Amino acid sequence: MNMLIYLIPIALFMGGIGLAAFLWSLKNGQYDDLQGAAWRVLDDEDDVVRHRDNF
């Protein structure tokens, strides 16, 4: 029972850190373009050729 004195504040603190990280990601627009990454995976452009032209 004495361990609950330590574990409950630690759990609340870790939950607060998780909530703060989630709110920070919302504020910075991490979830704005959910479909863009999925379409970029299917893109057929060859990135190697594009990089060789820059040299």
C-alpha positions as CSV (number, residue, x, y, z in Angstrom):
1,M,0.0,0.0,0.0
2,N,2.9,2.3,0.6
3,M,4.1,2.0,-3.0
4,L,0.8,3.7,-4.2
5,I,2.1,6.9,-2.6
6,Y,4.9,6.9,-5.2
7,L,3.2,5.1,-8.2
8,I,0.1,7.3,-8.5
9,P,2.0,10.7,-8.8
10,I,4.5,9.0,-11.2
11,A,1.6,7.7,-13.4
12,L,-0.1,11.1,-13.3
13,F,3.1,12.9,-14.3
14,M,3.8,10.5,-17.2
15,G,0.2,10.9,-18.4
16,G,0.6,14.7,-18.3
17,I,3.8,14.4,-20.4
18,G,1.9,12.3,-22.9
19,L,-1.0,14.7,-23.1
20,A,1.4,17.7,-23.4
21,A,3.2,15.9,-26.3
22,F,-0.1,15.2,-28.0
23,L,-1.2,18.8,-27.7
24,W,2.1,20.0,-29.0
25,S,1.8,17.8,-32.0
26,L,-1.7,19.2,-32.7
27,K,-0.5,22.7,-32.4
28,N,2.4,22.1,-34.8
29,G,0.2,20.6,-37.5
30,Q,1.4,17.0,-37.4
31,Y,-2.0,15.7,-38.3
32,D,-3.0,18.1,-41.0
33,D,-2.1,16.0,-44.1
34,L,-2.9,12.4,-43.3
35,Q,-3.3,11.4,-47.0
36,G,-0.2,13.1,-48.4
37,A,2.2,10.5,-47.0
38,A,0.2,7.7,-48.3
39,W,0.2,9.1,-51.8
40,R,4.0,10.0,-51.7
41,V,4.7,6.3,-51.1
42,L,3.0,5.4,-54.3
43,D,4.9,8.1,-56.3
44,D,6.9,6.5,-59.2
45,E,9.4,9.3,-59.6
46,D,13.0,8.2,-59.4
47,D,14.7,10.3,-56.7
48,V,18.2,9.1,-57.7
49,V,17.9,10.7,-61.2
50,R,16.6,13.9,-59.7
51,H,19.6,14.1,-57.3
52,R,22.1,13.4,-60.1
53,D,20.9,16.4,-62.1
54,N,21.7,18.7,-59.2
55,F,25.4,18.0,-59.3
